[in-house]
Amino acid sequence: MTIKTGVIGHPISHSKSPLIHGYWIKTYFCKGTYEAIDIAPENLKSGIDDLIAQGFAGFNVTVPHKQAIMEYCDTLDDTALAVGAVNTVVIENGRLEGRNTDVFGFIENIRSAERNMGLSWGLENGPALVLGAGGAARAAVYGLIRAGVPKIYIANRTLEKAQELCDFAPGLIEALPWDQKESVLPEINFLANTTALGMIGKDALEIDLSSTHPDALVHDIVYAPLYTDLLRAARDHDLRVLTGIGMLLHQARPAFEAWFDIMPLVTPALEDLVLV
Ligand code: ATR
C-alpha cells in the first residue's frame, strides 16, 4: 500500500519539505508519496477532511496553519501543547494527532554541531541569548529549557512578548529590551536569531558582536542566505557559527519516522539538494 503524506500551507510552492521527504522516500526505497498541498485558511477543515478521506497517513503543517490546526487535532503531544503550534500530524483510524518537531529540529541541529566540536563546547555550559519572541522563538526557548541551559535571555522589539515567554520557566528566563541585547554578550555561551531579520528581502539584523564571549556559538535560524550578516559578523570576530539549514532538515526526521517507520539521516547530499 502506498503511504500518502504531504505538507499543507498557503502559499506552499516555496516549501522545501517535498524535496526533503521525496529524497528520503527514494533513499530508503519507501512506497510512498509526499505532496505540497495548498489550503487557504477558510478551507482548512474541509481540506483536512479531504486528506483523511484520501487515506493520508499524515502531513506537515506550515504557515499560516500551525496554530489553527490545533483545534482539529484529537490529541496533541506535550511539545505541541507547550509551544502552542503543530507542524506534524499523524492520522490513525481517522483521528488526528498533532505533534511539534520544530523543537527537536532546533536542538538536534545544535547537538550535531556540538558533537563535531567534541568537548570544547556544550549547550549546558552557560547562558543563551535568544533574539525574537515569535513562534520560532517559542520553539527555541522551550527546547533550550529542556536541554538544560542554565539561563536564557530573550531580547525582543516588543518587550511584553519576551516577558510572556518568561512564563515557560520563571526565574530561568529574563526579558531584555531590544536595544539592550548587546549588554549580555560578554557572558553568553550561545546566541540564536529567531527573527526573520537578515532573511533575503527583509531588514538587516543590526547587532554589535565585539563584546561577545569568545567561546560563544552563534546561530541563525534564517537559512536564505545560508550565511547571514549575523553569521558573517560572528566569523569576522572568530566566533563559532551554526547555520539554520540543519533545523529545517532535522525537524523533518521525526515526521518521516512517524509515517514511514524509518528514522532518516541528514547527509551532506541532502543539504546540497535543499540549498540549491
Ligand atoms: P515567527 O513565527 O516566524 O517567529 P513572528 O511570530 O511574526 O514570526 O515573529 C517575528 C519576530 O521577529 C518577532 O519577535 C518580531 O518582534 P515583535 O515581537 O516586536 O514584532 C521580530 N521582528 C520582526 N521585525 C523586526 C524588526 N524590524 N526589528 C526587530 N524585531 C523584529
Boltz pocket constraint, residues with backbone or C-beta under 6 A from the ligand:
constraints:
  - pocket:
      binder: B
      contacts: [[A, 131], [A, 132], [A, 133], [A, 134], [A, 135], [A, 136], [A, 137], [A, 156], [A, 157], [A, 158], [A, 161], [A, 178], [A, 194], [A, 195], [A, 196], [A, 197], [A, 203]]
      max_distance: 6.0
